[in-house]
Amino acid sequence: MPPTQAMLRGRFDLTVIGGGIIGLATARQTLLRHPKLRVCVVEKETELASHQSKRNSGVVHCGIYYKKGSLKSKFCIKGSKMIKEYCQTKGLPFKQCGKLIVATQHEELDTLHSLHANAIANRIEGIELISKERVEDIQPGCTRAIEAIWSPNTAIVDWRQVALSYAKDFQQLGGEIFTNFTVADFKTDNTTTTRRSMVTMENAKQEGDTIESKAIVNCAGLFSDYLARQTCNSEHPKVIPFKGNYFMLSDKLATTIRTNIYPVPNPKLPFLGVHITPKIDGSVLIGPTSLLTLGYERYSPDDSIHLLHLYHILIRSGLRKLIMKRDNLKAGLHELWKHFSKKRVAREVQALLPELEVADLVDTDFCGIRAQVVGKDGTLVDDFFFETGTLQQYDRILHVRNCPSPAATSSLAIAERVVSILEERFI
């Protein structure tokens, strides 16, 4: 039976699923370009930006790591400039404190030089390859450096604060936000072949609570592949959740940190390693670790395990193939060691800041879960990835299927691209 008018929240031109930074940026950009459209955002949590948009290092990246010509490279470089201007316009805290990527072993120099060459190819402004002496001038105490990349334009922000500012803009433009709305599935009228037939979404938390929309953008983060499967899209690539734990740096050392300090990353892995990151509030984060986790939102060992989520994680062939690759298996065991050993984390950080002691790593419950997308063959999907529904009745649904770091930095640029796709196909 179709929903009654009393059960129907509304009929919209566009619904954005996911009240994180990408969903909110997309909704905002849609109304900036098309102010007459009726647009809403649905978010399953009580509050907006509760997951990846909140639980992160708070860094505005410049694009050093990303392959020339990739969407990550293009959107990060453009987005970092856009977010700086946005924060200045809105009066949001933004600190351009720079970043060091420090080689402390001679075998890291080839990778460091490759990163520098990539940054030059991407025309990233201000990038320098600097000596040990320059490193110590920029960050006193970083005495084990052999050579480093200096990125003066890297900055820090509070990404959740930015996301909430996007939400405020969106509502001021006439957009509507519905929290506590979990999309169960999509329903269409299969008797019609018109592109403007409505798609109905029902709230899994309340039977009969529905929204109808002409077009939909799936920005559901860790659950993006689940919603893509609801529209008969390929089950691959799939989201694999990786948890990153953080420590806080002791007050004694936090006052000495002037910039972001990163190690040279392992080029075979998608993670940047444990780094030292100052925050807008003056505290300093150490982390994150990176370990496969047993739930999409299981931030604490005390949190219950969602058996259906666990089942979907463990049955994935891509995950098994990813784990069994030699380099990944070795890295996974190393991350497991760090998960249980503060001394191991301290040893890694001491390469960047030798005066650090284990006691300087202060326990905190702050952590994040990253949506890492993996192909059927176990290969990590490295770039941003967008896809429309494959069947005709779902071809007005656009899925943002892979949007990891530097997604927050790139959020305004990603929003422009998503709205451009909507304009080409739906609007």
N, C-alpha and C positions, 0 to 999 in steps of 0.2 A: 504494500500500500504506500503511495507517495506521501511525503510528510505534509501535515497540515500547515496552514499559514502560521499558526501559533508556535509550531516547532521550528520554523524556518528562520534562521538568523538574518538572512538577507540574500539577495541576488547581486552578484558582483561581476564586473568586467574582468577583474584579475584577483586571484587569491594567491598570496605567498605563504607557503608552509614553512614555518621555522622563524622564530623571533630572535635569531642570533644576528651577528654583525652583517653577514652576507644577505640574509633575508630582509633585514631592515634597510640596508643600503639600497637593495633592489626596489623595494616598495617606495622608498623616498624618491629614487631616481625616476620611477615610472610616473609619479604625480608631478615631478618637476617638468617632465617632457610632455605629459598628457594630463593636465589638471582637471579635465572634465570627466575622466574615467572614475568609476567607483571601484576602489581597491581596498582589500583588507589583508591583514596578517593574522595567521592562526599560530598559536604557540601552545605546546602541551603542558608547559610548566606554569606555575602561578606568576612567576617573574620572567621578564625578558632577559636574554643574554646570560643564561645560567650555567652554560657548559663551556665549550671551547672558547667562546667569546670572553669569558670571565677567567678561565683557568689557563693562563698562559704567561709567558715571560714579559709581555708588555713592550716588545721591541718594534720599532719602525725600521724595517729592513731597507737596504738600498739596491739589492739585486746582484750581489757579488757571486752567489752560488749557482745561479740559474743559467741554463744553456742559452746562448744567443739565438734569438728568434722564437723561443718558447713563449707560451702565454704567461708563464710565471715571470719570465724576464721582462716582457713588455708591460704587464700589469703592475709588477712591483716597482719598476722604475717610475712609471707614470703615477701610480697610486701613492708612492711615498711623498711626492711633491704635492699631490692633491690633499693628502691628509694633513700635511704641515699647514697649508693654506686654510683648510677647514678649521683646524684647531685654533689658529690665530684669529679667524673670523668669529668663532663661537666663544672665544675666551677659555678654551679647555687647556689644562696643563699639558705642556709639550716641552721636552728638554732635549736639545741636540747635543748629546754628550759624546757621540762618536763610538767607534768600536775598534778594538784590536783583535786580529786573528793571529795568534802567536805560535810560531814553530819553536819547540824546545828540544827537538831531536833532529839530527842531520837528515834522517830518512824522511822527514816531513817536508823538506824543502821543495822537492819536485811538485808535490801537491799544492803547496803554498804558491809557488810560481805559476802553476796552472790556473789557480784561482785568480791571481793577479792579472794574468793574460786574459782570462774570461771577463773580468771586470772592465779591463781596457776595451775589449771588443764590444762590450755592452755600453760603452761610453758613460760609465758611471763617474759622476763628478767628484773630484777631490781625492780619488784613490791613490795611495802611495805604497810602495814597498820600502820599508824603513829598517834601519839598523837597530842593534841591541841598545845603543845609547839613546836613540830617539824613543824607543819603547819606554825606557826608564824615565825619560823626561815627561812623557805623557802619563804614565802610570808608575809612580815610585813603588818599589817593592817587587816589580815583575822582572826579577834578576836572572832568570834562566832562559830568557829569550835569546834565540840565535838571530832571528829575523822575523818580521811581522808585516802584515797588511794593516794600514791605518785607513779607516773609513770615517772621516770627520762628520759626515752628514747623517750617520745612523743616529736614531733618536729613541726616546722612550715616552710612552703614554700609558694611560689607563684605558685599555680597549673596551672594557664594559661601559665606561663613562662615554666613550665615543659612540658605542652602539645605542645607548639610551638617548643620546643627542640626536642620532638618526631617527629614532622612534618619535621624539618630540617634533622634529621637522615634519615627519610623515603625518602625524595627527594634525598639525597646524595647517597642512595642505589639504586636509579633509579626509585622510585615511582613517580606517577603523582597525583596532587591534582586539583580538579575542584570545585571552589566555585560558588555560585549562581546557584546551580543545585539541584532542589527539585524533588525527585523521586515521580512521580504521581502514577505509578503502575508497575507491572511486566507482561511481555508478553513472552510466550514461543511458540515454534512450536509444537502444540499438535499432529502433524502427526508422530513425531519421539518418540521412547522410549529409545534412547541412553542417558546415563547419562551426556554426554559431549555436548549435544545441548545447544545453547546459551540462556540466559535470557536477554531480552531487557528491558531497563529502559528509560523512556522518561522524559525529564525535564518539569515539570509543568509550568515553567516560560517562556518556548519558544517551541512552537510546532515544532516537528520534530527533536529537539536536543536530541540525544539518545546516549546511551552507551550499548554495549553488553558484557556480562560476563559469564564465565563458572560457577563461584561460587560467592556468595554474603554473606556478613555479615552485618546484620542490627544492627547498634549501634546508633540508632536515638534518644535515650534518652526519652524525653517526648512523642515522636511520635512513639516509638517502637511498641506499641500494634496496632496502626493504620496500619503500614506496615505489621505486622504479619497477620492481617485480610485480607490483599490483597492477601495473599498466602493460603487462606482458612484455616488458623489455627483458633483455638478456640478464641472467642472474650474475653475470660477470661484467665488469670487475666488481669485487666485493669489498666491503668495509671490514677491516680487521682493527680492533681497538688496542692501542698501545698506551699504557699508563706511564706518566712521568711524575716522579716524586721530587719535591724540592726541599732544601734546607734554607734557613735564614742565616746570614752571616752575623757573627757576633757584633755587638755595637762597637767594640774596640777596633775591629778591622773595617767595619762598614763605613766609618768616617774617612777612611783612606782611599776608598774606591772612587775614581774620577770618571771611569768610562766602562763600557761593556768589554769584557775580556773573554774571548772564545779560543778554544783549541783549534788546531787544524783538523778538519773533519775527515773521517774515513770515507773516501770517495765511493766505496762499494755499498754504503749504508745511507738511508734517507735522513738520518738524524745528525744534528750538529755537534753532539757531545755535551758533556757537563760544562756549563759556562757560568761566569760571574756577571750578574745583571743588576744594576741599580734600578730602583723603582722611584716613581714620582713622589711617593711619601717619604723618601729618604732611606728606607730599608734596602737591603741587598739580598737578592735571591741567589742560591747556588743550585744548579740543576739544569734540566731535568734528567733523571734516569729514563730508561725506555724499556718497558717490559710488557709483553703480551699479557692482557688481563682477561678475567673471566666474565666480564660484563661491560656493556656499553656505558654504564653510569655508576659503576661500582667503585666509588672513590675511597672507601674505607673497608678494611677486612671485616668490620662489623656489619656492613651492608649486606642484605640478603642477596643470594644469587638467583637471578631470574632464569629459570630452567630453559625457557624457550629461547632466550637470548644466547645462553650457553650452548644450546644445541646448534643454533645457526652458526655460531663461531667455530665450533669444533668440527662440523661436518664438511667444512669448505676445503675442497681439493687444493685450491690455490694456497691456503694456509699451510697445509701439509708439505707442499712442494717448496714453499718459502722457507719453512723451518729446516728442511732437510738439506738445503744448499749449505755447503761446507762453511763458507764465510759467515752465513747467517746463524748457523748452529753455534759456531764459536762465539760470535758476538752476543747471542742470546744467553749463553752460559755466563759470559762476562757481566752482562746486565743483571742476571739473577744474583750473581755474587755481590754486585753493588747494592742490590735491593736489600740484602741482609747484612751488609757490612759498611758501616759509616767510615771505617778506616780506609776501605777501598776507594770510596768517593773522595775522602780527604787526600789520598795519595794522588789522584788525578788533578785535583784543584791545586795541590802544592806545586805542580809543574808550572802553573800560572802565577801562583802567589806563595812562594816558599815559606814565608813566615806563618802561614796558616797552620793551626793545630786542630786535632780532631774535636777538641772542645769548642772551637770556633764555629762548628756546624751545629746550629740550633734546630732541634726538631720542630716541625710544624705539620699541621694537617693539610697544608696547601698542596694540591696536586692537580693534574689535568689528564684527560684521556683524549688522545689524538686519533682521528679517523684516517687510518692508512689504507689506501685502496690497492688491492692486489688482483692481478689477472689470473685466469684459469691455470696458467703455466707457472704460477708462483712468482712472476715478475712484478715488481712494484710499479704502479702507474705513477709516473714522475710529474706529469703536467696537469694543469686544470683541465677538466673534461665536462662538457655539456652534451645532453642528449634529449631528443624529444621522444614521446611515446611512439611505439612502432606500429600499433594498430590504428585504423582511421578514427575510431571513436576516442582514442587517447592522444591524437596528434596535436592537441592544444595544451598538452602538459609538457613543460620543459623541466628536465631533471639536472640539477647541479650535482654531478656524481662524484667529482673529486675536487676538493677545495681545501687542501691543507695549507700549512705555512708556505708562503707569506700571504695567506688569504686576507688577514686583517689589514695588513699594510696595503694590499691591493683592492680593498673592499669597494672603494668608489670607482675604480677602473673596471672591476668585475661587474659592478652594477650597470655601468654604461654598456658593456658588452651584452649582458643579459637582456637589457631593455632593447638593444638593437636587434637581437634575435627575435624578441617578442614583436617588434615592429615589422620585421620581415615576414613573419609567419602568422601572427594572431591579431595584432591590433590594426 
